[in-house]
């Protein structure tokens, strides 16, 4: 991986910040907020031991949007939400180099009596 150049901060423009919620006219439905669950070995252990579930969510969604969507879609009680904005990774295909898309990740902690069954 030494042949790839490091990402410069000024090389990519950030999208304009748009607030979602009561202050704007953009309203996301629950099925628009949750893109997909992130299924990895680490997240499966986290779901069994700590009752935490990881989802890829819309980049426009806030923590309150994620809370409402999870509680509506799975009928559970959300205790805590941690969000992360993940940067895209450098990738190569033949002679072209580029980046994967940036995405937003939400780690949702549920109440002790609530569970989500993916399988």
C-alpha positions as a Python dict, from the first residue, in 0.01 Angstrom:
ca = {
    (1, 'X'): (0, 0, 0),
    (2, 'X'): (307, 227, -3),
    (3, 'X'): (247, 323, -366),
    (4, 'X'): (-75, 514, -290),
    (5, 'X'): (-47, 878, -197),
    (6, 'X'): (-195, 998, 126),
    (7, 'X'): (-520, 1190, 111),
    (8, 'X'): (-479, 1567, 115),
    (9, 'X'): (-733, 1760, 318),
    (10, 'X'): (-795, 2018, 47),
    (11, 'X'): (-827, 1769, -241),
    (12, 'X'): (-1195, 1685, -182),
    (13, 'X'): (-1473, 1933, -121),
    (14, 'X'): (-1710, 1861, 164),
    (15, 'X'): (-2082, 1863, 85),
    (16, 'X'): (-2279, 2154, 228),
    (17, 'X'): (-2411, 2090, 577),
    (18, 'X'): (-2787, 2047, 578),
    (19, 'X'): (-2968, 2016, 907),
    (20, 'X'): (-3247, 1761, 924),
    (21, 'X'): (-3530, 1804, 1167),
    (22, 'X'): (-3788, 2061, 1270),
    (23, 'X'): (-3576, 2358, 1155),
    (24, 'X'): (-3569, 2244, 789),
    (25, 'X'): (-3819, 2112, 540),
    (26, 'X'): (-3629, 1783, 490),
    (27, 'X'): (-3799, 1499, 673),
    (28, 'X'): (-3659, 1145, 645),
    (29, 'X'): (-3885, 844, 679),
    (30, 'X'): (-3762, 552, 897),
    (31, 'X'): (-3681, 337, 594),
    (32, 'X'): (-3474, 625, 450),
    (33, 'X'): (-3268, 671, 768),
    (34, 'X'): (-3147, 311, 806),
    (35, 'X'): (-2945, 204, 500),
    (36, 'X'): (-2837, -142, 622),
    (37, 'X'): (-2712, -326, 931),
    (38, 'X'): (-2335, -371, 948),
    (39, 'X'): (-2278, -744, 1002),
    (40, 'X'): (-1924, -828, 1115),
    (41, 'X'): (-1781, -1069, 1369),
    (42, 'X'): (-1707, -783, 1608),
    (43, 'X'): (-2061, -646, 1580),
    (44, 'X'): (-2217, -989, 1636),
    (45, 'X'): (-2023, -1026, 1964),
    (46, 'X'): (-2122, -670, 2055),
    (47, 'X'): (-2490, -752, 1997),
    (48, 'X'): (-2477, -1061, 2220),
    (49, 'X'): (-2264, -924, 2504),
    (50, 'X'): (-2342, -550, 2518),
    (51, 'X'): (-2680, -542, 2339),
    (52, 'X'): (-2540, -293, 2083),
    (53, 'X'): (-2626, -298, 1712),
    (54, 'X'): (-2444, -122, 1428),
    (55, 'X'): (-2614, 32, 1125),
    (56, 'X'): (-2512, 229, 820),
    (57, 'X'): (-2739, 533, 822),
    (58, 'X'): (-2808, 825, 590),
    (59, 'X'): (-2547, 1100, 609),
    (60, 'X'): (-2826, 1354, 661),
    (61, 'X'): (-2974, 1172, 964),
    (62, 'X'): (-2928, 1300, 1319),
    (63, 'X'): (-2920, 1091, 1636),
    (64, 'X'): (-3287, 1169, 1698),
    (65, 'X'): (-3376, 1052, 1345),
    (66, 'X'): (-3189, 726, 1406),
    (67, 'X'): (-3362, 679, 1744),
    (68, 'X'): (-3708, 730, 1594),
    (69, 'X'): (-3634, 497, 1300),
    (70, 'X'): (-3499, 210, 1516),
    (71, 'X'): (-3785, 235, 1765),
    (72, 'X'): (-4043, 246, 1484),
    (73, 'X'): (-3902, -33, 1264),
    (74, 'X'): (-3818, -288, 1537),
    (75, 'X'): (-4046, -179, 1826),
    (76, 'X'): (-3760, -159, 2079),
    (77, 'X'): (-3639, 98, 2335),
    (78, 'X'): (-3314, 279, 2246),
    (79, 'X'): (-3095, 382, 2540),
    (80, 'X'): (-2793, 537, 2367),
    (81, 'X'): (-2669, 621, 2016),
    (82, 'X'): (-2311, 689, 1904),
    (83, 'X'): (-2253, 810, 1547),
    (84, 'X'): (-1936, 822, 1338),
    (85, 'X'): (-1868, 981, 1001),
    (86, 'X'): (-1642, 735, 821),
    (87, 'X'): (-1405, 847, 546),
    (88, 'X'): (-1383, 651, 222),
    (89, 'X'): (-1083, 425, 166),
    (90, 'X'): (-843, 450, -127),
    (91, 'X'): (-906, 179, -385),
    (92, 'X'): (-755, 86, -722),
    (93, 'X'): (-909, -82, -1023),
    (94, 'X'): (-660, -154, -1302),
    (95, 'X'): (-491, 180, -1370),
    (96, 'X'): (-741, 407, -1199),
    (97, 'X'): (-727, 504, -835),
    (98, 'X'): (-1005, 658, -633),
    (99, 'X'): (-1192, 646, -305),
    (100, 'X'): (-1494, 458, -179),
    (101, 'X'): (-1785, 672, -64),
    (102, 'X'): (-1789, 837, 278),
    (103, 'X'): (-2061, 697, 505),
    (104, 'X'): (-2219, 740, 847),
    (105, 'X'): (-2225, 465, 1108),
    (106, 'X'): (-2455, 446, 1412),
    (107, 'X'): (-2395, 219, 1712),
    (108, 'X'): (-2727, 177, 1894),
    (109, 'X'): (-2754, 48, 2252),
    (110, 'X'): (-3089, -106, 2343),
    (111, 'X'): (-3255, -162, 2680),
    (112, 'X'): (-3182, -489, 2863),
    (113, 'X'): (-3516, -649, 2774),
    (114, 'X'): (-3503, -561, 2401),
    (115, 'X'): (-3333, -753, 2118),
    (116, 'X'): (-3319, -731, 1737),
    (117, 'X'): (-3305, -1061, 1545),
    (118, 'X'): (-3138, -1026, 1205),
    (119, 'X'): (-3128, -1397, 1123),
}
